Amino acid sequence: MIDRHRQPGRFILLGSASPELIRDTSESLAGRVAYFELHPFTLPELPGAIDYRQHWLRGGFPASLLADSDEKSLDWREHFIRSYLERDLPLLGLRADPMLIRRLWTMIAHLNGQLLNLSALGNSLDISAPTVRRYLNFLNPLF
């Protein structure tokens, strides 16, 4: 369909973190596809009605940031995190228990700004320091 009537922007394929879509488009649409990485809202992009505290609490994803209430925003974030950990990460190749990764992710968030002690994390999670390093190395390029 793309080749029948070539026009830039005629189709928008949304793949999020889908490795299958990225792989298939690079094989079948080589030279005819462009990738754009869409980032969450930054503070300067926000309308005046949203202050930095709300942006800090809810994050920059539109469904969370612009939700009608803090409760709806939290609910969206919980569903997002669960889907990411249980569906997206395994599709991307992470072979680990999603609950373990969630605990690791939570612990890393609490250690923000501190020195990283892989052994302490591993001991708390009952896994080895090299396993913690492997999981973090996997997660790092996925932001």
C-alpha positions as CSV (number, residue, x, y, z in Angstrom):
1,M,0.0,0.0,0.0
2,I,2.9,2.4,0.7
3,D,4.3,1.9,-2.7
4,R,1.0,2.4,-4.6
5,H,0.8,6.1,-3.5
6,R,4.1,7.3,-2.0
7,Q,3.4,10.3,0.3
8,P,5.4,11.1,3.4
9,G,3.4,10.8,6.6
10,R,0.6,8.8,5.0
11,F,1.0,6.0,7.5
12,I,2.0,6.1,11.1
13,L,3.0,2.8,12.6
14,L,3.0,2.9,16.4
15,G,5.2,0.1,17.8
16,S,6.2,1.3,21.2
17,A,8.7,-1.3,22.3
18,S,7.6,-4.0,19.9
19,P,10.7,-5.8,18.6
20,E,8.7,-7.6,16.0
21,L,7.4,-4.4,14.5
22,I,10.8,-2.8,14.5
23,R,12.4,-5.9,13.0
24,D,9.7,-6.3,10.3
25,T,9.7,-2.7,9.3
26,S,13.4,-2.6,8.9
27,E,13.3,-5.7,6.7
28,S,10.2,-4.9,4.6
29,L,10.3,-1.1,4.5
30,A,14.0,-0.4,4.2
31,G,14.5,3.1,2.8
32,R,10.9,3.9,3.1
33,V,10.5,4.2,6.9
34,A,11.6,6.8,9.4
35,Y,11.7,6.3,13.2
36,F,10.7,9.0,15.6
37,E,11.2,8.6,19.4
38,L,8.5,10.4,21.3
39,H,9.5,11.6,24.7
40,P,7.1,12.4,27.6
41,F,6.2,16.1,28.2
42,T,8.9,18.2,29.6
43,L,8.2,21.1,32.0
44,P,8.6,23.9,29.4
45,E,6.0,22.2,27.1
46,L,3.3,22.3,29.8
47,P,0.4,24.7,29.9
48,G,0.4,27.1,32.8
49,A,-2.4,25.2,34.6
50,I,0.1,22.4,35.3
51,D,2.8,23.2,37.8
52,Y,6.2,21.5,38.3
53,R,4.9,19.6,41.4
54,Q,2.1,18.0,39.4
55,H,4.5,17.1,36.6
56,W,7.0,15.7,39.1
57,L,4.4,13.6,40.8
58,R,2.6,12.3,37.7
59,G,5.4,12.2,35.2
60,G,5.2,13.4,31.6
61,F,3.1,10.7,29.9
62,P,-0.1,12.5,28.7
63,A,-2.6,9.9,30.2
64,S,-1.0,10.2,33.6
65,L,-0.2,13.9,33.6
66,L,-3.6,15.1,32.3
67,A,-5.8,12.6,34.3
68,D,-8.8,14.0,36.1
69,S,-7.4,13.1,39.5
70,D,-4.3,11.9,41.3
71,E,-6.0,8.6,41.8
72,K,-6.7,8.1,38.1
73,S,-3.1,9.1,37.3
74,L,-1.7,6.6,39.8
75,D,-4.0,3.9,38.4
76,W,-2.7,4.6,34.9
77,R,0.9,4.5,36.1
78,E,0.4,1.2,37.9
79,H,-1.1,-0.4,34.7
80,F,1.7,1.0,32.6
81,I,4.4,-0.4,34.9
82,R,2.7,-3.8,35.1
83,S,2.3,-4.1,31.4
84,Y,5.9,-3.0,30.8
85,L,7.3,-5.5,33.3
86,E,5.1,-8.4,32.5
87,R,4.7,-8.1,28.7
88,D,7.2,-5.7,27.1
89,L,10.4,-6.7,28.9
90,P,9.9,-10.4,28.2
91,L,9.2,-9.6,24.6
92,L,12.5,-7.7,24.5
93,G,14.3,-10.7,25.8
94,L,14.5,-10.4,29.6
95,R,14.1,-13.8,31.1
96,A,13.3,-13.0,34.7
97,D,10.4,-13.1,37.1
98,P,8.5,-9.8,36.6
99,M,7.9,-9.5,40.4
100,L,11.7,-9.8,41.0
101,I,12.3,-7.1,38.4
102,R,9.6,-4.9,40.0
103,R,11.3,-5.3,43.4
104,L,14.7,-4.5,41.8
105,W,13.2,-1.4,40.0
106,T,11.7,-0.2,43.3
107,M,14.9,-0.7,45.2
108,I,16.9,1.2,42.5
109,A,14.4,4.1,42.7
110,H,14.9,4.3,46.5
111,L,18.7,4.4,46.0
112,N,18.5,7.3,43.6
113,G,21.5,9.6,44.2
114,Q,23.4,7.0,46.3
115,L,26.3,4.7,45.5
116,L,25.2,1.5,43.9
117,N,26.0,-1.6,45.8
118,L,25.2,-4.6,43.6
119,S,26.0,-7.1,46.4
120,A,23.6,-5.5,48.8
121,L,20.9,-5.4,46.1
122,G,21.6,-9.0,45.3
123,N,21.5,-10.1,48.9
124,S,18.2,-8.3,49.4
125,L,16.7,-10.0,46.4
126,D,18.4,-13.4,47.0
127,I,20.2,-13.3,43.7
128,S,23.9,-12.8,42.9
129,A,25.6,-9.4,42.2
130,P,26.4,-10.5,38.6
131,T,22.7,-11.2,38.1
132,V,21.8,-7.8,39.4
133,R,24.4,-6.3,37.0
134,R,23.0,-8.3,34.1
135,Y,19.4,-7.1,34.8
136,L,20.6,-3.5,35.1
137,N,22.6,-3.7,31.9
138,F,19.5,-5.0,30.2
139,L,17.3,-2.2,31.6
140,N,19.7,0.7,31.1
141,P,19.1,1.1,27.3
142,L,15.4,0.8,27.8
143,F,15.4,3.9,30.1
